[in-house]
Amino acid sequence: MSSNIKPSKSWKENFAQFFESPSRETLRELLRNHTGEYNDLDFKRELVSDYEIAKDILWYG
């Protein structure tokens, strides 16, 4: 089984390559080479409202 996705690339490059030529094989490799969560990715159960974000920004200022 040959792979179009190389693990040495960044996760953004892996996603971009998958979406350029989506297939079962590239999806399998993308999921297999997943390395976990990153600091710049944050998964929330519910999105925070704009009002709450603005309130927090003003509180910090």
MIRODREN-225660 format. One record per residue (C-alpha): residue number from 1; residue in one letter; chain; y, x, z. Coordinates in nm, 4 decimals. Layout:
<sites>
+-----+-----+-------+----------+----------+----------+
:   n : res : chain :       c2 :       c1 :       c3 :
+-----+-----+-------+----------+----------+----------+
: NUM :   A :     A :        Y :        X :        Z :
...
+-----+-----+-------+----------+----------+----------+
</sites>
This chain:
<sites>
+-----+-----+-------+----------+----------+----------+
:   n : res : chain :       c2 :       c1 :       c3 :
+-----+-----+-------+----------+----------+----------+
:   1 :   M :     A :   0.0000 :   0.0000 :   0.0000 :
:   2 :   S :     A :   0.3232 :   0.1628 :  -0.1143 :
:   3 :   S :     A :   0.6474 :   0.0940 :   0.0627 :
:   4 :   N :     A :   1.0000 :   0.0795 :  -0.0725 :
:   5 :   I :     A :   1.1476 :   0.1149 :   0.2762 :
:   6 :   K :     A :   1.1549 :   0.4564 :   0.4388 :
:   7 :   P :     A :   1.1744 :   0.4714 :   0.8223 :
:   8 :   S :     A :   1.4316 :   0.7529 :   0.8156 :
:   9 :   K :     A :   1.7005 :   0.5170 :   0.6817 :
:  10 :   S :     A :   1.9304 :   0.3226 :   0.9093 :
:  11 :   W :     A :   1.8420 :  -0.0367 :   0.9898 :
:  12 :   K :     A :   2.1327 :  -0.1535 :   0.7752 :
:  13 :   E :     A :   1.9960 :   0.0325 :   0.4742 :
:  14 :   N :     A :   1.6501 :  -0.1126 :   0.5366 :
:  15 :   F :     A :   1.7882 :  -0.4666 :   0.5430 :
:  16 :   A :     A :   1.9957 :  -0.4047 :   0.2303 :
:  17 :   Q :     A :   1.6955 :  -0.2689 :   0.0442 :
:  18 :   F :     A :   1.4821 :  -0.5647 :   0.1511 :
:  19 :   F :     A :   1.7398 :  -0.8150 :   0.0261 :
:  20 :   E :     A :   1.7757 :  -0.6294 :  -0.3041 :
:  21 :   S :     A :   1.4055 :  -0.6738 :  -0.3788 :
:  22 :   P :     A :   1.2483 :  -0.9167 :  -0.1288 :
:  23 :   S :     A :   0.8714 :  -0.9267 :  -0.1178 :
:  24 :   R :     A :   0.5954 :  -0.9674 :   0.1370 :
:  25 :   E :     A :   0.5362 :  -0.5951 :   0.1314 :
:  26 :   T :     A :   0.8979 :  -0.4951 :   0.1999 :
:  27 :   L :     A :   0.9269 :  -0.7606 :   0.4725 :
:  28 :   R :     A :   0.6086 :  -0.6298 :   0.6353 :
:  29 :   E :     A :   0.7445 :  -0.2739 :   0.6316 :
:  30 :   L :     A :   1.0828 :  -0.3867 :   0.7614 :
:  31 :   L :     A :   0.9187 :  -0.5611 :   1.0575 :
:  32 :   R :     A :   0.6723 :  -0.2774 :   1.1141 :
:  33 :   N :     A :   0.9502 :  -0.0172 :   1.1320 :
:  34 :   H :     A :   1.1724 :  -0.2266 :   1.3588 :
:  35 :   T :     A :   1.2797 :  -0.0076 :   1.6495 :
:  36 :   G :     A :   1.4244 :  -0.2652 :   1.8879 :
:  37 :   E :     A :   1.7718 :  -0.3749 :   1.9835 :
:  38 :   Y :     A :   2.0851 :  -0.1722 :   1.9279 :
:  39 :   N :     A :   2.4157 :  -0.1614 :   2.1146 :
:  40 :   D :     A :   2.6053 :  -0.3097 :   1.8187 :
:  41 :   L :     A :   2.3646 :  -0.6055 :   1.7933 :
:  42 :   D :     A :   2.3725 :  -0.8717 :   2.0577 :
:  43 :   F :     A :   2.1571 :  -1.1818 :   2.0303 :
:  44 :   K :     A :   2.2894 :  -1.4835 :   2.2162 :
:  45 :   R :     A :   2.1151 :  -1.8112 :   2.2844 :
:  46 :   E :     A :   2.4466 :  -1.9928 :   2.2299 :
:  47 :   L :     A :   2.7600 :  -1.8693 :   2.0572 :
:  48 :   V :     A :   3.0612 :  -1.8202 :   2.2817 :
:  49 :   S :     A :   3.3529 :  -2.0467 :   2.1933 :
:  50 :   D :     A :   3.6752 :  -1.9014 :   2.0543 :
:  51 :   Y :     A :   3.8571 :  -2.0401 :   2.3588 :
:  52 :   E :     A :   3.6337 :  -1.8450 :   2.5992 :
:  53 :   I :     A :   3.6733 :  -1.5237 :   2.3967 :
:  54 :   A :     A :   4.0532 :  -1.5620 :   2.3890 :
:  55 :   K :     A :   4.0593 :  -1.6296 :   2.7632 :
:  56 :   D :     A :   3.8579 :  -1.3132 :   2.8311 :
:  57 :   I :     A :   4.0785 :  -1.1026 :   2.6022 :
:  58 :   L :     A :   4.3932 :  -1.2281 :   2.7756 :
:  59 :   W :     A :   4.2379 :  -1.1638 :   3.1179 :
:  60 :   Y :     A :   4.1653 :  -0.7992 :   3.0244 :
:  61 :   G :     A :   4.5202 :  -0.7510 :   2.8869 :
+-----+-----+-------+----------+----------+----------+
</sites>
